[in-house]
Amino acid sequence: MNNCTTAACTVSLLALLTACSSGNTTGDGKDIPSPEESPTTDGRSPRPESKQLSLAGSYELESQFDLVSGIPGLAGAVVGEFIEMTDDRDDPATWLLDRSMEQMPGTLKAVIQVLRPGLDAILNEVILNEVILSESPEFVTTIRDLGNDFGQVAKKFGLVTQLDLAKTPRPAEFQGTHQVLGIFFDVDGAVQEYSVEEVGLGQIVARDVAVSPGELDAISVGEHALNISYGSMLRFALNRVLIPLIDPTSDTLAELLSALIDCRSLGRELSSTIGYDVTGTFTAACRVGILASSTFIDKQLDQVDGNASSMVLEGEARATDSNTDRTVDKLHSGLWEGELKLGPITSVLAKPVQTFHGERK
């Protein structure tokens, strides 16, 4: 039988409801931890859940590329021409005569054709080579260095770019815009950087680039193409970077070769050696040879320029929050992979030598 009076039961029920509604006690009066405060199995308070770093924003990237599979197509022919100037036992004499004979007008060519068998027999082209070296002793070393440096910038170069990342309706995915800001070359340890405006490349931008965060602060950058003119880049490197390092007064290969080789002095020395005056004839032949070699290289670069070229890239990197504000401020340990396409020719851009890093702007 229930001995509780109506008033007493009402008070007891209200007290019980009050205790239950508080959610903080059990029947024995102890506190009930909230779900956020529930202890772990070892009795310690849990760590707050990790929040994903904020990735949206603009980053300036510095990327370095290395065509380990070789210099593609016609660009390789330009390097070959520099090698041709200095690889024979009697170079640069043999190269100069060969190039001259290819480009001479009929009358002048006929005269040289008469002289050259005699030069081969009497001088064996070695003396002619010595004449060149005595008048331009730095020629061979300079041209070899120029060829090596051109091969270096054709094979290894860098891009300065901007990567803009915006959130998308899809969770954990960003839409990127990747734009080229400049190019840099490392010539024997000296880095020189130029804007796309200085190089004359125009706007180079890839849109709708998929960028996704992964585990352990990793990010992946989806495949996209940067339509950069490889030929224009190489022409700029030759005429505006490499040649001025040798002779600041020269803007083209023809001007540089003319500064290195005094054709009239060579003609006088040759006349003295063979016993009759061919100064005017050889001076003209020498100048034609210089122009011919420069023209050959220009034509090769024109053909490289004439082919549509692009860099097709995809990559991965690590995101860093250096000031613990849960916002990415640096990208590091970045690796690109893909292809440099030059018309029908493709050069592989393989990991791990295509690298990049960046900072939030």
Order of alpha helices (4+ residues) and beta strands (2+ residues): alpha-beta-alpha-alpha-alpha-alpha-alpha-beta-beta-beta-alpha-beta-beta-alpha-alpha-alpha-alpha-alpha-beta-beta-beta-beta
